[in-house]
């Protein structure tokens, strides 16, 4: 009786969820649900077919087109729409200016492209009278004034720009300009006084130093992004109080896009707007974390002079090479949880970590739980299956989960409900699509993927260390499979997030888009991505190769035991690339702290000393302050160890330094498979299995008895990581001769 009641309740819940989804879908289609407008149409020819991957000059050596727009943008006017040097405009494109509190975008067409724009009522509200559409989301530039009182309020208060009367106990007054450049929303923040006037800025409080604020997050473009002005001022308050000016654009927040060419183009123009308005700063310092950190490394490599130095917090080297192991994650998780013969073996956290490389929680009482675990259990019940034990939490299933379809599935976007159904049906969404001018497109308009796992021997190091047996190694590599080509992919089954009302179909792995379709195969096919697309990624500057001439401090908290995606081995990847490029690693000192100590503003103070020394004519390494060196800190802000050897470890073939002992580095699945810590091999050189055996690749394990099985699994050969990536152009980061 109890079991029947449970089943009835589950069926009722499933039916209710199904009906609720369609009810919400109908409300959305009728425009009753969200107060914000949706993209209802796109211009013709928005889909670009047969677009070749990028083959132009490496950005560092490009001669940029002459700027056609006259900066600064006058107050009340709109900024440029077309980027100067970042490829074609992307459609659909979601306007989010109303969500930013900046009003509706300007009408730019009446053909139904973009979001609808409505007339205003006498009190300035949006009426029901539609007057046109906006496909490019332009806004007039305007001024805002915000202030802090000498109290404990977290967010600033606004003051009427026309009157500019502030309380006598005002502690900080900020002049904030907003507008659009390259369709993204920018802001210029300047500390000022009540003597400021729109046409006559009062810059007496400015220290003549500029911070470009880069922000992180994960998304794939097709959106303007929300300018959270109050939040940005709150986050940058310490800098503004010290007299820094701060600039920012939603294009330079990776929660909106990871298109580094667009980010560079936009940053150049936002800086031009600032200089046109206020004059040349003593220096421009980059500051920001995660995706905001990697932008600094790429811009320092690709666009010398754009920033003079930076503080990169919890940074990766770049976005695209993180996909190499991030797209391995669900393949490995699904094998461990559903395809492996010995499920109990793979429930042991240390065994999973030996193959993944990334952090795995040692038990259920520490670390994070897998994301969506409870929903997956409910979905299994609805399918008539009894949920098994929850797998151990890992950086893959607790951190990167959800990123796979966002990066790689053309049928998925986290903002899908902001696009009308006809728009969704005629659009593709992936990280690759966001950068189609880099990766190229096929004859249907889908962007090519540079990702490949052909020849990758998952768990090779675990085999050599006797953590897994030869039989387990062979089964893992035979069954793991890969991701299907884009034209064979189906929508993600993530319930409402993916637009599927059927909760019973939910799967966090997306195994229906794997080459084995979620079933055991004798040898599941691997995926061989586009070599030309991978070459385009290098050629377009989307890969950080370590060539920088300015100082960038690598600053991070030690988050690895939390299964956080901001793992510390990313710092080693950056460092190895610097060394490979012949860059002095003294330009990028590494600070790692113990939570909760966040040394961001201390690092800004050190970088200020460094940049002021350079500003006075000293070479970068001579201007380096004493505190700008490799260091690890305790949670109470004390130095544990500092000096040239503190981060020595396996990555550079030396005994663990004192900091590495306290904060051990993990690695990625490709490093476990044999790739270097640099970690940017898209397409490895393949060698026959017999050759790998002859060179001792599997020693001390004797794999000769398994030769036939290895040859069957790796019929194309196995990766030879002694050789450089097949996609890496020769002499890429060295300036070509003048006659080339």
N, C-alpha and C positions, 0 to 999 in steps of 0.2 A: 504494500500500500504506500509506504513511504517512498519507495523507488518510483512508483507510478506518479506520485505527486511531484517529485523532483523533476521527472521528465516533462510533466505537464507545465510546470513553472518555467523550465528552460525553453520549451516550445513557445510559450506565451511571450517570454522575453525576446526570443528570436523574431517572432512575428511583430512584436511591438517595435523592435529596432528597425526591421525592414520597412514597416509603415512609416516610422518616424523619419527615416532617411528620405523617402519619397515626398513626404509632407514638406520637409525642409527644402528639398529640391524644387518643388512647385512654388514655394514662397520665394525662393531665390530667383527663379525664372520670372516671377511676377514683380521682382524688385521690392518685395516687402520685408526682406530679412535684414540686410545690411544697410546702414545709413550712407555707405560709401558707394560711388558709382563703379560699375564693372566695365571692362573692355567689351564692347558689343560688336566691333568690326575691325578689320585690318585692311590696309591699302593693298591694291593688286600688286602682284609680283613680290610680295613680302618674302615668300619662300624662294630662296636662291638655290638652284639646282646646278650640279656639276661644277661647283666652285672648287678650284684647285687649292690644296694646302699652301700655306705661306711659303714663298721662296725668295722673299726680298732680302734686303741688307739687314744684318743683325742690328737691333735698335741702337746699340752703343755707338755705331759708326754711321748711322743714317744722317743724311742732310735733310732736316725737316722742311716741310713746305712752309712758305712764308705765311705768317699769321694774317688772315684776311679781316679779322674782327678788331675793331678799335676799342681797346680797354682804357679806362674802366667803363663798365656799363653805367650809364646815367641812372640815377634813381628814378624809378617809374618805367624804365625801359626793360626789355628782355634780353637775355644773353644768347650766345650762339647755340644752335641746335646740332648742326653737323659737326662731328669731331674733325680736328685738323688732320690727324694721322692715326686713325684707329678703325679703319674699315667702314663698312656700310651700316646704316641705322638698322636696329633690330625691331621687328614687329612680330607679335603684339607687344605693346609696352604699356604697363599699368601706371596711370597717374595716381599719386598718393599725397598731393599737396593739401587736400582737405584734412586728411588724417594728421598732417603736420601742423595744422592750425594756420595755414597760410592762404586759405581760400581756394576757390575753384581755379583750374588752369585756364589759360586763354584759349578762346576758340581759334582753331586753325583750319577747319574744314566743315562742310555741310553734307558730306557724302556718307556719314555714318561710321567713320573710322575713329577708333579710340574710345574714350569715355564721353558720355553726354555732358553738356554744360548747360546750366539753367540760368535764367534771369534772376536778378536779386529783388527781394521785396524792399519797400522803403526803409525798413530797419536793418537791411544788409543780409538778411537770411536768404537761403536758396528757395526759389519759388518752384511751382510745377511747370513753368513755361520753359521748354527746351529751346535754346537759341543756336545750338550748333554742337560740334564735337571737338575734342582735343586728342590728337594722336601723339603729340610730342611734348605735352605737359608743361609748356612754358609758363613762367610767372614773371610779373614785373618785380624788379629789385625794390626792396623797401627796408626801412630802418625800424628797429625795435630797441627799446631801452629796458633793461632789467637790472634789479638791484638787490643786494643783500643788506639786511640790517645787522647790527652787532648782537645777534642772538643765535640760537642753535638751529634755525631753519635749514633744511637740506636743499630746498629748491628756491631759486630767485623769484622775486615778485616783479610784475610788469608795471611800467609807468607810461602814461600818455606821452607819445613822442612829440606831440605838438606843444605841450605845456612844459614837460620835463621838470616837474617839481618833485623832489624826493625828500623824505624825512631827514631831519638833522642828524639822526643816529645811523645814517647810511654808511656801511662799511666798504661796499664795493658797488660801483655803477659800471655797467657794461653797455657799450654801443654795439649792437648786433645787426649786421646787414645780411639779408637773405635774398635769394633769387635763384635762377637756374642757369647752368652752364653745361652744355652737352646733355641737356634734358634732365640732369640730376640737380638736386637742390644743394646749394652751397650756403655757408655762413662765414662771415668775417667777424671775429670778436675782438674788441678793443677796450681795455680799461680806460675810463674817462671820468670827467667831472660834469657837474650840472651846467657848465659853461659850453658844453658841446652843442653844436648846431649842425643840422643835416648837411649844409653846404660848407661848413667850416668846422671840421672835426677838431676836438681838443685832444691832442696826443701827448700832453705833458706827463701823464703817468706811464706812458709806454717806455719800456727799457730798450726799444729798438731791436728786440730779438723776437723771432717768429717761430711758433710751433705749428707744424702741420699734423693734425690729429687724424690718425688712421685707425679705423675700428674693424673688429673681427666679425665672426659669424659664418654661417654656411648657407649659400643660396646660389642660384644659377641664372640670375639676370631676368630680363623681361619685365622689370619693375623699376620705378623711380626710387623707391625707398622712402621711409619716413624720417623727416628731420625732427628729432626730438630736442628742440633748442634748449629747453629747461634742463634736460638731462645732460647734454653736452657741457653746458655752463657749470652744472654741479660737478661733473667729473673733472673739468679743467679749472675749477675755482682756485686751487693752490697756485697754478701758473699765472692766472689772471691777477691774483693778489700780489704776485711778485713783479708784475709789470709786463709779462709776456702778452703779445697778441697771439691769437689762435685762429687757424683756418681749418675748414672741414668741408667735405662734400659727401653726399650719400653714395656717389660712385666709388669713394674710397672707404666704403664699409662693405666688407665681404659678405655681410648678411644680405646684400643686394646683388652682388655680382663678383665673380673671380676673373673678370676680363682685364688682365694687367695692361693691355694696350690702351683700353679705354680709361683705365685708372691713371696711367701716365699722362695721357692727353688731357684729362680733366684736371689733374693736379697742376700741370703746367699753366693751364688757363686760370684756375682759381688763384694761383700765386701771382699771375699777371694782374688779375683784378685787384688783389691786395696792394701790389706795388703801385699800380695806377692810382689807387685811392689814397695810400698813406706813405708811399716812398719805399726805398730799398732798405731791408733790414740788415743788421750786422751779420746775421746768419739765419738759416732755416733748419730747425731741428725736427726730425721725424719722431713721433711718439705714438705707440699703440701696440695692442696685443693680438696674438693669434694671427688671423688674416691681416690685421693691421701691422703685425711684425714682419710677416713675409713680404708685404708690399715694400717695406723699407729696403730689404735686401735686394729685391728685384729692381727697384727704382735706382738704387745706388749702382747696380750693375748696368742697367739699360740706359739710364738717363743722367749721366754725370752732371752735377751742378744743380739738379732739381732740389735735393736736400744736401746739406753740408755735413750731416751726421745724424745719428738716431739712437733711440732707446727702443729696442725691439723686445717686447714682452711675450713670453711663452710662444715664441715664433717657430714656424716651420721654414724650411728653405724656400718652398713655393707650394702652390696648390697641386699642380698636375702630378708631381712625383709622389704625393701622398696617396693618390688613387691606386698606386701599384699594390700596396699592401692593404689599403682600405677595401678594395674590391675583392681581395682574397678573403676578407673576414667572414662573410656569410657562407662562402664556399666551404671554409674550414669548419665553421660552427655547425653547418648542416651535416657535414660528414660525421663529425664527432657525435652529434645528437641522434642521427637517423640512419646513416648508411654504414657505420662501422660495425664489424662483427662483434667486437668486444666493447660494448657500451660502458661496462664498469671501468675498464681501463681509462677511457677518455673522460670519465667523471672525476678523475683525480686531477686537481688543478695543475700540479707540476707537470703532468704529462701533456696537457693541452698547451701550456706555456712553452714547453720545449719545442713545439712545432710552430705555434703562432709567433713566438718571440715577444709579443706584447704582454703586458701585465695581466695576470689572472688572480682573482681573489683566492686566498689560501683556504677559506671555508665560508660557510653561509653567514657567519656572524661578523665578518669583516668585509670591507669593500662594498661594491654596488651589486644590486640584483640585475639580471638581464632586463633590458627595456622591453616593455609590453608582455612580460612573462605571465601576468595574471589574465590579460586579455587572450593570450594564446591558449591558456588553460581552459578558459570559458569556451573558446572556439572549438577546442577538442571535445569538450562535453557535448556541444551542439552537433558534432559529427558522430556522436556515439562512441567516442574514445575516452578512456580514463586517463587524465593527465599523469605523466610520469614525474619523477623528481625534477625540480628546477635545476638546470645546468649551473655550474659555477659562473659567477659574474666575471667578465673579462673586459678589456678595453674595447674589444670587438662588439660584444653583445650589449654592453652597458654604455659604451661611448659612441662608436661609429654606427650603431644600428639606426637605420633610417636614411643613412647617407647613400647607400648603394643605389636605390632607385633614383634619388635626386641627381647623382652623378651620371648615371648610366642608362636610365630608362626613359625613352622619348615619350612615354605615355604618362609621366608623373611630374607634378609640380605641387609644392606645398600650398601655393596660393591659387589652386585650380578653381576654387569657387568664385574668384574675382574676375574670371573670364567667362563670357557667355558660352553656352554649349557649342554653337557653330564655330566660335573661335578656337575652343579646345580641340574640336574635331579636325581642324586644319592647321594645327601647330605641333611642333615637336619641342620637347623640353629635356635638356641634359646640360651638364657642364660643357660637354663637347659642342652642343648647339649654341651655347652662350658665346663660344669662341670659334664660330664656324669659319671666320676669316683666317684663323690659324690652322684648323684641322681639315678644312675643306668639306664639301658635301657630295652626296651621291646623286643619281638621276631623279630621286624623289625629294631631295632637299634635306635628307637626314645627314647630320654631321658625322664624320668618321671618328672612330675611337682609336687612340694610339695604344690602348692597353692590350697586353698579351700575356699569356701564361704558358705559351708553347715552350716545352723543354725545361720548365721550372720543376725542380725536384724538391717538393715540399718535405720538410722535416729532415733534410740531409744531415745537418749538424746533430740532430737528436739521434739519428741512426749511428753516426760516428761516435757519439758519446754513450752509446748503449742504453739510451732512454727508451727507444723503441726498437723492436726486432726487425730483421729484414722482411719478414712476412707482413708486419704492420706497415712498414715503409712502402712496400709494393702495393698493398691494398689501398692505402691512403692515396697514392698517386694514380692508381687505376680508377678509383671511384670519384675523386673530387670534382672532375669536370671543369666547367668554365661558364661564362655568361654567353647567352645566345647573341647572335647579331641583332642589331637594332631593329631591322625590319621583321624579325620574328618575335619580338618582345610583346608581351601582353601587359595591361595595366597592373600596377602594384595592388596587392590584396591587403591593404592596410585599413580596411573598414572606411569610416568617414573621411579619414585623411586622404585616402586614395579614390574616394568617390564610389566605393563599393558598399551597398547596403547590407550585404550578406555577411554577418559577423562570423558565421561558421566557416567561411572561406579564408578568414584572416590567417596570414602567415608572415612573420617578421623576416623570414629568410629570403622570400621570393624564389623559392625552389622551382616554381613553374617557369621561371625565366633562365634556369640553368640548363646546360646541355643534356643533363641526365633526366630532366623533368621530375626530379625528386625520387627516382628509382635507381636501384643498384644496376649498374651495367658492367660488363666485363672490362671495358675500357671506355670511360666517358670522354667524349671529344674535348679537346682544349680549344681556346680561342686565340687566333692569330690576328691581332689588330692591324691597322694600317701603318705600314712603315713610313709612308709619305706623310701621314698625319703626325707621327712621332718626330720626324725630321722638321716638320713645320713648327712643332712646339719648341724645339731647340732654336731654330732659326729666328723665330719671332720673339725670343727672350722670355718665354713662359717658364723656362727651367733656370733655376739659380745655379750658376756654374762657378761661383766663388770669386768673380773678378770685381773687386771694389777698391776704391781709392780713398774712401772717407771712413771715419770711425763709426761703428755701430755696436753698441753694447748689447749683448745677449743676456737678458735678465729673465729669470723664471723661478717659480716656486716648485719644489719637488712634489709632483702630483702623481707619480707612477703607481704608488701603492693603492691609489683610489680608482684605478682603472680609468683614469682621465685621458682623453685623447691628446692632451698637451704633454706628451711624454718627453722626458729629458733627453732621450737619444736623438731627438731632432736637432739638438745642439751639436751633437757629434757629426751628424750628417752635414750641417752647415760648416763645421770646422774642417771636415775632410775635404769638402769642395773648395774651401779657401786654400788649403794646402795644395790640392791638385792643380789649382789655377796659378800657383806661385805667389799667392797673396800672403803677406805677413799676418799671422793670426793674432798678432798684437793689436791689430785694428779692431778686433772683435772679442774683447774680454768677456768671459763667461761668469756670471753670478748666478748661483742657485741657492735659494733660501729654504728654510724649514717653515712650514705653515705655523702660524698665520702671518708671518712677517712678509710684507710686500714692500720691497725697496724701490718702488718706481720713482718716487720723488727724490730719493737719494741719488739714484742713477742719473736723473735729469740734472741735478746739481753738479755731478762729476762731468757729465757731457758738456755742460755749460762752460766749465773750466777748460775742457779740451778744445771746444770750438773757439773760445776767446783766444786761446793760444795760437790756433791756426789763423784766426782773424788778424793776429798781430804779426803774421809772416813766418811762423815756425812750421816746419814740415810736420805732418800728422803724428808720426811716431815720436818726434822730439817734444811735441806739445802735450803728450800724453800725461795726465795727472797720476800721482802715485797710487791712488785708489782704483784706477782703471786697469785692474789686472784680475786674473782668474781667482775667484774666491767662493767659499761656501760659508753660509751663515746659519746660526742656530735660530730657534723660534723667538728667542728674546733679543734678537738683533746683534748677537755677538759673532765675531769672526771665528770660525772653526779652524780654517786654514786658508792660506793665500800664497800664490806664487806660481811658477811656470809648470810645476809637475803635479799640481793638486788634482787635475782631471785625467791623469794618465790611467789607462786601463787597456782592455783587450783591443779597443779600436785602433790604438797606435802601437800595439805590441809591447807595452811596458807594464811593469807591476802596478797594481792599483795604487793611485795616489790617495792621500788622506781624505779628500772630498769624495772620490769615487767609492771608497770603502764605506762611507756614511750614506751615500746616495747612489747605489749601484744603478748602472744603465741597463735598460732592456734593449730590444731590437725589434725589427719587423720580420714578417714571414719570409721576405726575399733575402734578408741577411742570413736567416737560418738555412735558406736554400743555397747560400754561397755567395751572394752579391756583397759588394763592399759596403761600408758604412755610408759612403756617399749616396747610395741608394737612388740612382737615376737611370737604371737600365730598363728601357722599355722593351727592346728586342735584343735578346742575348745572342751571341754567336753560338751556333749549335755544333756539337761534336758527336760522332757516333758513340754509342754506349761502349763498344770495345775499346775505343781510344780513352774514354774516361776511366775504364778499368785499368788500362795499361799505365796511365799516369798516376794511379793510386788515389783517385778521387774519393773512394769509399773507405779507405784505410782509417782505422785498423780493422774494419769489418771486411770480411772476404765475401764479395758479391759475385764471384765467378760462377758459383752453382746456380745463380738466378739470372744468368745472362739472357736466356731466351725470353723470360718474363719481362726483363727490363727493355729488351728490344721491341716487344709487343706493345708495352705501355708508351715507350718513347721512340716510336717508329721514325720520327724526324730527327732524333738526337736529343742530347741533354745540354743544358746551358754550360758554356765555358766562360765563367766570369773573370778569367784572367785577361780576357780581351774586352775592349771598350764596347759600348752599346753600338749596334749596327746602325742606329739612327743618328748617332752623333757626328755632325759634319766636322771634318778636320780643320784645325786652326780657327775654330769659330770665334773665340774670344780674343783673338789677336787681330789687330787692324790690318786689313788687306792692303797690298801695295796700291799706290795711286793709280796705276794703269789697269787695275782690275775693276 
